[in-house]
Amino acid sequence: MKSFHFFVLLVLLSICGCQILLPSFPDTINEKLEGSSAKCGDIDRDWNETGDIVVILSLSGGGKRAAAFSYGVLLGLEKIELEFPSGRKTNLLQEVNFISAVSGGATMAAFYTLNKSSPERFHRFTEFLYDDSELALTLRSIYPSNWFTSSAVIEAKYFRDILFDNSTFSDLPKWPFLVIGATDLTRGMQFNFTEAQFRCIGSDIGKYPLSYAVAASAAYPIFFGTIPLKNFNYPPDSSAMSLNREKGRFVNLSDGGLVDNLAIRPYLQLLEKGFLIGNPQGKPRKLSKGLIYIRVDGSAPLTPQFEHSSQSPGLLSRLERAFGVALEQQVQGSLSNLVVRYTDLLDQWGVQYVLFRVGLKEEDVPKEIKERPGFIPTRWTLSDEDIRLLVDAGQKMILSKTREIKKAQALFLEKAP
């Protein structure tokens, strides 16, 4: 089975290699925003609607491993019961106000947000988890009609068929507020699929397919091409020029994990602008009483796989390790930045906060994961047993955070944690 999937990966890699040598012609399917202002501006919504206690969730990248682990965490969040002073009962998943996600985590984030109100919202996602996605992508790639198509567009159409149908951002509920992160390869900057970001290029995000946004966020550059967006504000109007709008004719998007694999940065930006929990001045929203942050990290630890031989690893292994090293350094920097900037500011403002850290690199990872020979790889196809291990691990780990759960429950009851 492993040798078969390795063959599938080689085929997919060879197809991507051909696309490096041959031109590909991905469609720019984003539409123009009629009456669009040249100014980028901020996200327009009533931030006070999130209430006195703001619950935010971030889902990291990591292919189907991150998707399965995130799914398990969401199942666990649904089992954490909360009660308001009025006696109304709910659960922690139901109270999530913001979801930020990249790459593998974006599949779960977008699917859950879209189907939040559906009683059987998770059934279709489990079918995706157990699907042989690598084989499906390979078979689609060898169709003659796809020979000159970006592999990321092929991935987008696969996500459309198996998860999202023809749903667009206009089909999402207002809350939770979803942010899918990608990377602008030209500028090496984060590109978030938000109304404000699309206004910068004069485009209507409401008409943009969710499947393409998720594919852009998950377009790991070793295997996938880019997802392009047309900049309708090109050439720029010099009278309304801003650094955010100085873009070329197109924006080429790749894996969001390249710049923010923990999907943390959108929250830092929202916090600093006063949108997330407000500020003591009460603008643009009144200061919240509490903040609950659930950080889900489905990325893999760096394993000492090269220290047992003097032989140079192959090209694919070297590329994967190079990206892994870069992501690991970025993650550690983001975590340090998060701890310093969040906690200092929240303490200064007197905002109570609860931080759930759930990750495959944490000490409390179930022994079934620790004892597995080798770490579960970053792939789009995993064995049924690995999927079960990851879902179970995510659920167990979030439910084991008894101290954090009690603090969150106390916050909702308006008691001191």
C-alpha positions as CSV (number, residue, x, y, z in Angstrom):
1,M,0.0,0.0,0.0
2,K,2.8,2.4,0.9
3,S,4.7,1.6,-2.3
4,F,1.5,2.3,-4.3
5,H,1.1,5.7,-2.7
6,F,4.7,6.5,-3.2
7,F,4.2,5.7,-6.9
8,V,1.2,8.0,-7.0
9,L,3.2,10.8,-5.4
10,L,6.0,10.3,-8.0
11,V,3.4,10.5,-10.8
12,L,1.9,13.7,-9.3
13,L,5.3,15.2,-8.9
14,S,6.3,14.4,-12.5
15,I,3.1,16.1,-13.7
16,C,3.9,19.1,-11.6
17,G,7.5,19.0,-13.0
18,C,6.1,19.1,-16.6
19,Q,4.0,22.1,-15.6
20,I,7.2,23.9,-14.6
21,L,8.7,23.3,-18.1
22,L,5.4,23.9,-19.9
23,P,3.1,26.9,-19.6
24,S,-0.1,26.4,-17.6
25,F,-3.1,28.6,-18.1
26,P,-5.1,28.7,-14.8
27,D,-8.4,30.7,-15.0
28,T,-8.7,33.9,-13.1
29,I,-12.3,33.4,-12.0
30,N,-12.7,36.2,-9.5
31,E,-15.2,38.8,-10.6
32,K,-15.1,42.6,-10.6
33,L,-16.7,44.5,-7.7
34,E,-19.0,47.0,-9.4
35,G,-18.6,50.5,-8.0
36,S,-15.5,49.4,-6.2
37,S,-13.5,52.0,-4.4
38,A,-9.8,52.1,-5.0
39,K,-9.1,52.3,-1.3
40,C,-8.6,49.1,0.6
41,G,-10.2,50.1,3.9
42,D,-11.1,47.7,6.8
43,I,-13.6,44.9,7.2
44,D,-17.0,46.3,7.5
45,R,-19.2,44.6,10.2
46,D,-20.6,45.2,13.6
47,W,-18.0,43.7,15.9
48,N,-20.1,44.2,19.0
49,E,-22.2,41.3,17.8
50,T,-19.6,38.8,19.2
51,G,-20.7,39.7,22.7
52,D,-18.8,40.0,26.0
53,I,-16.8,36.8,25.6
54,V,-15.0,36.3,22.3
55,V,-14.0,32.8,21.3
56,I,-11.4,32.4,18.5
57,L,-10.1,29.3,16.8
58,S,-7.1,28.8,14.7
59,L,-6.4,25.6,12.6
60,S,-2.9,25.1,11.3
61,G,-1.6,23.6,8.0
62,G,-0.4,20.1,7.6
63,G,-2.3,18.4,4.8
64,K,-4.9,15.7,5.7
65,R,-3.1,15.1,9.0
66,A,-4.0,18.6,10.1
67,A,-7.5,18.2,8.7
68,A,-8.2,15.0,10.6
69,F,-6.7,16.3,13.8
70,S,-8.8,19.6,13.5
71,Y,-11.9,17.5,12.9
72,G,-11.3,15.6,16.2
73,V,-10.8,18.9,18.1
74,L,-14.1,20.2,16.8
75,L,-15.9,17.1,17.9
76,G,-14.4,17.6,21.3
77,L,-15.4,21.3,21.4
78,E,-19.0,20.3,20.7
79,K,-18.9,18.2,23.9
80,I,-17.7,21.0,26.2
81,E,-20.9,22.3,27.8
82,L,-21.4,25.9,28.7
83,E,-24.2,27.7,30.5
84,F,-25.1,31.4,30.5
85,P,-26.4,33.2,33.7
86,S,-29.9,33.0,32.2
87,G,-29.7,29.2,32.3
88,R,-29.4,28.9,28.5
89,K,-27.1,26.0,27.6
90,T,-24.7,25.8,24.7
91,N,-21.3,24.3,23.8
92,L,-17.9,25.7,23.1
93,L,-18.0,25.0,19.4
94,Q,-21.3,26.7,19.0
95,E,-19.8,29.9,20.6
96,V,-16.8,30.2,18.3
97,N,-16.9,33.7,16.8
98,F,-13.8,33.7,14.6
99,I,-12.0,30.9,12.7
100,S,-8.6,31.5,11.0
101,A,-7.1,28.6,9.1
102,V,-4.5,27.7,6.4
103,S,-3.8,24.7,4.2
104,G,-5.1,21.4,5.6
105,G,-6.8,23.2,8.5
106,A,-8.7,25.4,6.0
107,T,-10.6,22.4,4.6
108,M,-12.1,21.8,8.0
109,A,-12.6,25.5,8.8
110,A,-14.4,26.3,5.5
111,F,-16.5,23.1,5.6
112,Y,-17.6,23.6,9.2
113,T,-18.4,27.3,8.7
114,L,-20.5,26.6,5.6
115,N,-22.4,23.7,7.2
116,K,-22.6,24.9,10.8
117,S,-26.4,24.7,10.9
118,S,-26.7,21.3,9.3
119,P,-27.5,18.4,11.7
120,E,-25.3,16.1,9.7
121,R,-22.6,18.6,9.0
122,F,-19.6,16.3,9.6
123,H,-20.7,13.3,7.6
124,R,-19.4,14.5,4.2
125,F,-16.2,15.7,5.7
126,T,-15.4,12.2,7.1
127,E,-15.8,10.9,3.5
128,F,-13.2,13.4,2.4
129,L,-10.8,12.3,5.2
130,Y,-10.9,8.7,4.1
131,D,-10.9,9.4,0.4
132,D,-7.7,8.6,-1.5
133,S,-7.2,12.2,-2.5
134,E,-3.7,11.7,-4.0
135,L,-5.0,9.1,-6.4
136,A,-8.0,11.3,-7.3
137,L,-5.8,14.3,-8.0
138,T,-3.4,12.1,-10.1
139,L,-6.2,10.7,-12.2
140,R,-7.6,14.2,-12.8
141,S,-4.2,15.5,-13.7
142,I,-3.6,12.9,-16.5
143,Y,-6.8,13.9,-18.3
144,P,-5.7,15.5,-21.6
145,S,-7.9,18.5,-21.0
146,N,-5.9,19.2,-17.8
147,W,-2.4,18.9,-19.3
148,F,-2.1,22.7,-19.4
149,T,-4.1,23.4,-16.3
150,S,-2.5,24.5,-13.1
151,S,-2.4,21.6,-10.6
152,A,-3.8,23.9,-8.0
153,V,-6.9,24.5,-10.2
154,I,-7.3,20.7,-10.5
155,E,-7.1,20.6,-6.7
156,A,-9.8,23.3,-6.4
157,K,-12.1,21.4,-8.6
158,Y,-11.5,18.2,-6.5
159,F,-12.4,20.2,-3.3
160,R,-15.5,21.5,-5.1
161,D,-16.7,18.0,-6.0
162,I,-16.0,16.3,-2.7
163,L,-16.7,19.1,-0.1
164,F,-18.1,22.4,-1.3
165,D,-20.1,22.0,-4.5
166,N,-20.5,25.5,-6.0
167,S,-20.6,27.4,-2.7
168,T,-19.1,30.8,-2.6
169,F,-18.3,33.2,0.2
170,S,-21.8,34.7,0.0
171,D,-23.1,31.4,1.2
172,L,-21.2,31.6,4.5
173,P,-23.0,32.8,7.7
174,K,-22.0,36.1,9.1
175,W,-20.6,34.4,12.2
176,P,-18.3,32.7,12.8
177,F,-16.1,35.1,10.8
178,L,-13.9,32.9,8.6
179,V,-10.4,33.9,7.5
180,I,-8.7,31.6,5.0
181,G,-5.0,32.5,4.6
182,A,-2.8,32.1,1.5
183,T,0.6,33.5,0.4
184,D,1.1,36.1,-2.3
185,L,4.1,34.5,-3.9
186,T,5.1,37.7,-5.7
187,R,5.5,39.8,-2.6
188,G,6.1,37.0,0.0
189,M,3.2,38.4,2.0
190,Q,0.0,36.9,3.6
191,F,-3.1,37.2,1.5
192,N,-6.4,36.6,3.5
193,F,-9.6,35.8,1.8
194,T,-11.6,38.7,3.3
195,E,-13.9,41.4,1.9
196,A,-11.2,44.1,2.6
197,Q,-8.4,42.2,0.8
198,F,-10.6,41.6,-2.2
199,R,-11.6,45.3,-2.3
200,C,-7.9,46.1,-2.7
201,I,-7.9,44.3,-6.1
202,G,-11.4,45.6,-7.0
203,S,-12.9,42.1,-6.7
204,D,-16.2,40.7,-5.3
205,I,-15.3,38.0,-2.7
206,G,-19.0,37.1,-2.4
207,K,-18.9,35.5,-5.8
208,Y,-15.6,33.6,-5.2
209,P,-15.8,29.8,-4.8
210,L,-14.8,28.4,-1.4
211,S,-13.1,25.5,-3.1
212,Y,-10.6,27.8,-4.9
213,A,-9.8,29.7,-1.7
214,V,-9.1,26.5,0.1
215,A,-7.0,25.2,-2.8
216,A,-4.9,28.4,-2.8
217,S,-4.4,28.0,0.9
218,A,-3.4,24.4,0.5
219,A,-1.2,24.7,-2.7
220,Y,2.0,23.3,-1.3
221,P,4.5,24.6,-3.9
222,I,6.4,21.4,-4.3
223,F,3.3,19.7,-5.7
224,F,0.9,22.4,-6.8
225,G,0.9,25.5,-9.0
226,T,-0.6,28.8,-8.0
227,I,-4.2,30.1,-7.9
228,P,-4.2,33.5,-9.7
229,L,-6.5,36.4,-9.0
230,K,-7.0,39.3,-11.4
231,N,-6.4,42.8,-10.0
232,F,-9.2,44.9,-11.4
233,N,-7.6,48.0,-9.8
234,Y,-4.7,47.8,-12.2
235,P,-3.2,50.2,-13.2
236,P,-3.4,51.9,-9.9
237,D,-5.0,55.3,-9.5
238,S,-2.2,57.6,-8.4
239,S,-4.6,59.8,-6.5
240,A,-5.6,56.9,-4.3
241,M,-2.3,55.0,-4.1
242,S,-1.5,53.1,-1.0
243,L,1.1,50.4,-0.3
244,N,-1.6,47.8,0.0
245,R,-2.8,48.5,-3.5
246,E,0.5,48.6,-5.3
247,K,0.0,45.2,-7.0
248,G,0.5,44.1,-10.5
249,R,-2.0,42.8,-13.0
250,F,-2.4,39.5,-11.1
251,V,-1.9,38.1,-7.6
252,N,-0.5,34.5,-7.6
253,L,-1.4,32.6,-4.5
254,S,0.2,29.6,-2.8
255,D,0.1,27.7,0.4
256,G,-0.8,29.9,3.4
257,G,1.5,27.9,5.7
258,L,4.5,29.5,4.0
259,V,3.9,32.8,6.0
260,D,1.6,31.8,8.8
261,N,1.3,28.0,9.4
262,L,-0.5,28.5,12.7
263,A,-3.0,31.0,11.3
264,I,-2.3,33.4,14.0
265,R,-1.5,36.7,12.2
266,P,-5.1,37.7,11.4
267,Y,-5.9,37.7,15.1
268,L,-2.9,39.9,15.9
269,Q,-4.2,42.4,13.2
270,L,-7.8,42.3,14.5
271,L,-6.6,42.7,18.1
272,E,-4.4,45.8,17.2
273,K,-7.3,47.4,15.2
274,G,-9.7,46.9,18.1
275,F,-12.0,44.7,16.1
276,L,-11.4,41.5,18.1
277,I,-12.1,42.5,21.7
278,G,-12.3,46.3,21.5
279,N,-10.2,48.6,23.7
280,P,-10.6,50.8,26.8
281,Q,-11.8,53.7,24.6
282,G,-14.7,51.5,23.4
283,K,-13.9,52.0,19.7
284,P,-14.6,50.5,17.2
285,R,-16.3,48.2,19.7
286,K,-16.7,48.1,23.5
287,L,-14.1,46.2,25.4
288,S,-14.9,42.5,25.9
289,K,-14.9,40.8,29.3
290,G,-13.1,37.7,28.2
291,L,-11.2,36.1,25.3
292,I,-11.0,32.3,24.7
293,Y,-8.3,31.3,22.2
294,I,-8.2,27.7,20.9
295,R,-5.0,27.0,19.0
296,V,-4.9,23.8,17.0
297,D,-1.5,22.8,15.6
298,G,-1.6,19.8,13.3
299,S,1.9,20.3,12.0
300,A,4.6,17.6,12.3
301,P,7.7,17.8,14.5
302,L,11.1,17.7,12.8
303,T,12.2,14.1,13.2
304,P,15.9,13.0,13.2
305,Q,15.5,11.1,9.9
306,F,18.8,12.0,8.3
307,E,21.3,11.3,11.1
308,H,21.6,7.6,10.6
309,S,23.3,7.7,7.3
310,S,26.0,9.7,5.5
311,Q,24.1,9.3,2.2
312,S,22.6,12.5,0.8
313,P,18.7,12.4,0.9
314,G,16.9,12.5,-2.4
315,L,15.5,15.7,-4.0
316,L,12.0,15.3,-2.6
317,S,13.2,14.6,0.9
318,R,15.5,17.6,0.8
319,L,12.8,19.9,-0.4
320,E,10.3,18.7,2.2
321,R,12.9,19.1,5.0
322,A,13.8,22.6,3.8
323,F,10.2,23.7,3.9
324,G,9.8,21.9,7.3
325,V,12.8,23.8,8.8
326,A,11.5,27.1,7.5
327,L,8.0,26.4,8.9
328,E,9.3,25.3,12.2
329,Q,11.3,28.5,12.7
330,Q,8.3,30.6,11.6
331,V,6.0,28.7,14.0
332,Q,8.3,29.3,17.0
333,G,8.6,33.0,16.1
334,S,4.9,33.3,15.8
335,L,4.3,31.6,19.1
336,S,6.7,33.9,20.9
337,N,5.1,36.9,19.3
338,L,1.6,35.7,20.3
339,V,2.5,35.1,23.9
340,V,4.1,38.5,24.4
341,R,1.7,40.7,22.5
342,Y,-1.5,39.0,23.6
343,T,-0.9,38.4,27.2
344,D,0.7,41.8,28.0
345,L,-2.1,43.7,26.3
346,L,-4.9,41.6,27.8
347,D,-3.4,41.9,31.3
348,Q,-3.1,45.7,30.8
349,W,-6.7,46.0,29.8
350,G,-8.0,43.7,32.5
351,V,-9.5,41.2,30.0
352,Q,-9.7,37.6,31.3
353,Y,-8.4,35.1,28.9
354,V,-8.2,31.3,28.4
355,L,-5.7,29.7,26.1
356,F,-6.2,26.1,24.8
357,R,-3.0,24.8,23.3
358,V,-3.8,21.6,21.3
359,G,-1.1,20.2,19.1
360,L,0.7,17.1,17.8
361,K,4.0,18.5,19.2
362,E,2.6,18.9,22.7
363,E,3.6,16.6,25.6
364,D,0.1,15.3,26.1
365,V,-0.1,13.6,22.7
366,P,-1.8,10.2,23.1
367,K,0.6,7.3,23.3
368,E,-0.9,5.7,20.2
369,I,0.5,8.6,18.2
370,K,3.8,8.6,20.1
371,E,4.3,4.9,19.7
372,R,3.5,4.9,16.0
373,P,6.6,4.0,13.9
374,G,7.6,7.2,12.3
375,F,5.4,10.4,12.4
376,I,2.2,10.6,10.3
377,P,3.3,12.3,7.1
378,T,2.1,15.6,5.5
379,R,0.1,14.0,2.7
380,W,-3.4,14.2,1.1
381,T,-3.9,10.5,1.5
382,L,-3.4,8.7,4.8
383,S,-4.3,5.2,6.0
384,D,-7.7,4.6,7.6
385,E,-5.9,3.8,10.9
386,D,-3.9,7.1,10.8
387,I,-7.1,9.0,10.2
388,R,-8.8,7.3,13.2
389,L,-5.7,8.0,15.4
390,L,-5.7,11.7,14.5
391,V,-9.4,12.2,15.0
392,D,-9.3,10.4,18.3
393,A,-6.2,12.3,19.4
394,G,-7.8,15.7,18.7
395,Q,-10.9,14.9,20.6
396,K,-9.1,13.4,23.6
397,M,-6.6,16.3,23.8
398,I,-9.1,19.1,23.9
399,L,-11.3,17.3,26.4
400,S,-8.3,16.6,28.6
401,K,-7.8,20.4,29.2
402,T,-9.8,20.4,32.4
403,R,-8.3,23.5,33.9
404,E,-8.9,25.5,30.7
405,I,-12.5,24.1,30.4
406,K,-13.4,25.1,33.9
407,K,-12.0,28.6,33.3
408,A,-14.1,29.0,30.1
409,Q,-17.2,27.7,31.8
410,A,-16.7,30.2,34.7
411,L,-16.3,33.0,32.2
412,F,-19.6,32.2,30.6
413,L,-21.3,32.1,34.0
414,E,-19.7,35.5,34.9
415,K,-17.8,34.1,37.8
416,A,-14.1,34.6,38.5
417,P,-12.1,31.8,36.9
